[in-house]
């Protein structure tokens, strides 16, 4: 006879996917280790920086686990649908708060709070990525009735997405986060099978194809001249130009990218050893955030990259595996949306630090220093685990 598992308030639900849980745990601890190492260079000029950074990362990791656990045990689509309007409006207001704080790196994307002498920054756009998934699931998942005006089906999620992305890109000047939000929303919007949504989905696919072609053209030598006329901030244009040729402005826009590429070349297969990075002791302020992958590869080599890649891959594969099993469109939207959240961040970050695409300021989830991205991803994982648990228990078809 199988022994019944005792109730444990700090343990994930029995029906949650163990491979996702294991992978998230590995990412949390590996991320803490690498943030500690990557922060040592900045700590040379600030004796307390390393301690403050590590403490913040530990606190946010614990907070993220609590959020993940809470969502895994309490999330359901009935409560989501009942409160979706309040969630939408609250998220919109939350996105406006950073506008009252000073800009960082040209973007007004963070709320700054001083807690017990430690500066804590919160990035609302990270949490809005999870909310967008929930909005599309609540409004467009499992629709059965036809309406007289098909536009009524997409009105609320479209207005919310337009407002969120507009605030993030135009007012906050955070182009990377805005694009990630838009991509996640586009993929989620293609999942519902309601016949009255088909026309909008076809139009969206065509726009995505046109957008990809334009992006490839702009990043090619032929399209380089068009960059100057794009409605972007100067630093954003410089990022695009430096991705094409970082040596055009090697001491400014291309400086961090060149440092990152040197770190990749230095690491090899096994790396120089934990803590032995040389580049992090240069003027490399993004060593523990956007460019942490370069430090990982320099110190732990290709093996370090594979630890991150394989754990991401396991999570994404498991999410898609359950998405194909589940019949509920709401469940599919949540699972695929979370998988795309991870995948898009990975592609944007790796592409940016290797010079394949322009730098977007998108963090490497669970690895880069940053509490908002850690907590928001763990929230999304918690919601996905709730969906998986409900599917296994037969509460969700």
N, C-alpha and C positions, 0 to 999 in steps of 0.2 A: 504494500500500500504506500502510495506517494505521500511524503510528509508535507503538511501544509506550511507554507512560509509564514513566519510570524510578522505581524504588522511592524513596520519600521518607518517612522515619519520622515526620515532623511534619505530614503531609498526610492528610486524610480519605480513606477507601477510595474506589476508583474508582467503585463502584456506589452511593455515597451521593448523596442528592439535593442538587444544587448550589444550588437556590433556598433551601432550608433553611439551607445553609451560609452563603450570602450574607446572608440575613436575620439570622442569629445574629451574624455579624461586625458588621453595621450596629448592632444593638442593643448589643453590647459597647462599641463606641467611642462611640456616642451616649450611652449610660449613663454612661461614664467622664467625658465632657464635662459632662453635666448634674449629676452628683454633685459634681464640682469646683466648679461654679458655686453649687449649692444649699448647699454646706457653708461658703461664705464668710461667711454671716451668723453662724453659730456660732463661726467662727474669730476673730471680732472680739474675743471675750473669752478666747480660748485660742490663743496664737500657733502652737502646733504641731498643732492639731486638723486643719487642712486637709491638711497634709502626711501626717499619720498616716492620715487617712481615705482619701486618694487612693492611698497606697502599699498599704493593705490591699485596696482594691478592685482594683488592678492585680494583686496577688498572687493573689487569689481568682479573678480572670478567667483568669489563666494556669493556675491549678490546675484551674479548670473546663474549660478547653480540653483539658488533659492527660487529665482524667477522661472527657470526651466522646470523645476520640481512642481511649483505651483501650477503652471500651465499644463503640465502633463497629467496632473491629478484633477484639475478643475475645469479645463476648457471644454466647452461643447458649443455646437452651432446654434442651439436655441438661444443661449445667453448672448452669443455674438449678434445674432439677428435682432434681438430685442434692444440691444444697446448700441447698434452700429451708428446711428445718427449722432449720439453723444460722443462716440469714439472719433468719428470723422471731424466734428467741430473742434474737439479738444486737441486733436493732432494738428489741425490748421493753426490754432492759436499758439501751440507749443513751438511750431516752426517759426513763428514771428518773434519769439523771445530773443534769439541771438542778435537780432538787429539793434538791440539796445546795448550791446557789448562791443568792445573794440575788435577790429579785424585782426586776423592772424594769417600771414602769408597771402594777403589780398582778399581773404574770404571772411565774411561775418557768419560763421557757421556754428559757433560754440557759445554756450552759456558758462560763465566763470563763477564759481562759488568757492569761498574760503571756509574750509572746515578744519577747525583745530590747528590753524596755521598752515594747512596744506591746501594748495590751489587745486581744485577739482574742476575739470571741464566736462560738459555734457553736450553731445552733438545730437540734436533732435532728429536730423535727417536720417540717422541710422535707424531709429525706432520707427520712423515713418515707412521704411521699406517693408517692415513686418505688417504694419497697419494696411498698406496697399494690398497685400496678399489677402488679408482678412476682408477688406472691403469688397474686392472682386468675388471672393468666395460667398460672402453674404448676399450680394445683390444678383449675381449671375449664375451661381451654382444651382443645379437641379431645377431649373425653371421648367414648368409644364404648360402653363396657360399662355395663350396668345393675346397680344394687346392690340388695340386699334392703331396706336403709334409705336412702331418699333424703337424709335428714338427714346421713348420713355424708359426702356429697359436699361439703356446705357447712360442716361442723363446724370444720375447721382455719382456713379464711379468715375465718369469722364470729368465732371466738374471738380471732384476731389483731386483726381490725378493732375489735372491742369493747374489747379491752385498750388498743390504741393510742389510740383516740378518747377512751376513759375517762380515761387518764393525761393526755392533752393538755388536755381540757376541765375535768375535775374537779381533778386534782392540780396541773397547771401553770397553770390558769386562763387558758388561751389558746383562747378560744371560736372565734375566726376560723379558726385552723389546723385545729382539730378539725372544723369544718363543711366546710372545703375537702377534708379527707381523706375525710369521709363522702360528699360529693357525687361525688368521683372514684370511690370504691369502688362506689357505686350504679350509675353509668353503666357501669362495667366489668362489673359483675355481670349486666347486661341483655344482654350480647353473646353468651355461650355459648348454643347451641341444643339442648343435651341435654334430652330430653323430661322427665326427672325433676327438672329445674331450673325447669320452666315455672310450677309452682304458686308457688314462692318468688318468681319474677320478677313474677308478677301481684300478689302481696301487696305487694311492694316498690313497684310502680308506684302502687298505691292509697295506700300510706303517703306517698309523695312528693307526690301530689296533695293529700292532707289537710294535709301539712306546709306546702305552698305557700299553701293557703287560710288556714291559721292565721297564717302569717307576714304575709300581706297584711292580715288583720284586725287583728293586734296593732299594725301600723305605721299603721293608720288612726286617725282621731280617736275612733271607737267603741271601739277596743281599747286606748286609752291607759291606762285604769284597770287593765287586767290586768298591765301591766308590773311594778307593785309586788309582785305575788304570784309572779312568776316566780323560780325557784331560781337566780338569777344574783348575781354580785358587784355591789356598789353602783356601781362605775365602769362596769360593763357596762350596767346599767339606765340610767345617765346618758347613755351613748352612744346608746342607743335613743331616749331622750327628746329628745336634742339633734338627732338626724336628723329628727325630726318638726318641731321648732322650735328651731334653734340659739340663738335670742335669749332662751330661757327662762333659760339660764345662760351668758350671753355672755362672762363673764370666767373661766370654768372649763371645763366639759364642751364648751361650744359655741365656745370661743375659736379653736381651730385650724381648725374647719370654716368659721367666718366669715372668717378670714384666707385660707383656700383659695378661698372663693367670690369674695372681692375680687380675688385674683390672677387667677382665670379671667376676671372682668369687665374687668380692666385689659389683658390680653394682646391681645385682638382677633385679627385675622387674621395679622399679621406679628410681633406681640409688641413689647416695649419694647427688645429687643436683648440679646444674650448678656451675662450678668453684671449687667444693669441692674434686676433685681428689687428692689423696695423691701420687700416683705413678709418676705423672708428675713432682713432686718436687725432685724425686730421679735422679740418673744418667740415664736419659731416653731420649737421643737426638732425637729419631725418634717418639716422642710422638705426634708431630703435622704433621707428614708425613706418613710413612708406617704403624705406629701403632696407628693412630688417632682413629680407631674404638674401640680400647681398652679403650681410654679415654672417648669416646662417651658412651660406655656401662657402664663404672664406674660412670659417672656423671648423665646420663639420663636413664640408665638402658636398659631393653629389649625394652622399648618404643622408645628410640633413635635409636636402631637398626632397628626397624620396620618402622620408618620414612624413613630411607635410603632404606630399602628393598622394600617397597611399591612404592616409587617414581621411583626407578630403574625398578621395575616390570611393572609399567604403561607404561613407555617409551618403554621397550622391547616388551611388548605385542602389543602396538600400531604400532610399526615398523613392526612386523611380520604380523599383521592384514592387513596392506596396502600392504606388500610384497606378500601376498597370493591373493590380489585383482588385483594387477598390472600384466599385461601380459609381459611388457617390461623386458627383462633379465637385462638390464643396471640398471633399477629402482630397481629390486629385489636385485641385488648385493649391491647397495648402502644401501638399507634399512636393509638387513640381515647383511651386514658388520658392519654397525653402531651398530646394536643390539649386535653382537658378541663382538665388541670393549668394550661395557659396561659390558656384561656378563662375558667375560674372565677376565677383570680387577677385577670385583667383586669376582669371584671364587678364583683367585690367591691371592688377598689381604686377604680375609676372611680366606682362607685355610692356608695362611702363618702365620697370627697372632694367629691362634688357634692351630698351630702345626700339622695340617692335611697334609700339604705339605711343602716343604722347602721354606724359605723366598726368594722372588724373587726381592724385592725392587719395586714392582709394586704398585702405589698409588691407593687409593680409590677415584675414579673420582669425582670431584666437592666437595669433603670433605677434602681430604688431602691438606696441604699447597703445592702449586706448580702451577705456572702460565702456564707452557707449557701444562700440562695435561688438565687443565681447558679450555684453548683456543682451543686446538685440538679437544676436545670432542664437544665443542659448534660449531666449524666449521663443524664437521661431522653431528651434529643435524641440522644445517642450510642447508647443502646439502640435507639431508633427507627431511626437510620441503619443499625445492624447488621441490623435486620429488613428494611429496604428493600434493602440490599446483598444479603442472602441470597435475597430474592425475585427480584431481577434475575438472580442467578447460577443460579436454579433449585433452590437448596437448600431453599427454603421455598415451598410451594404457596399 
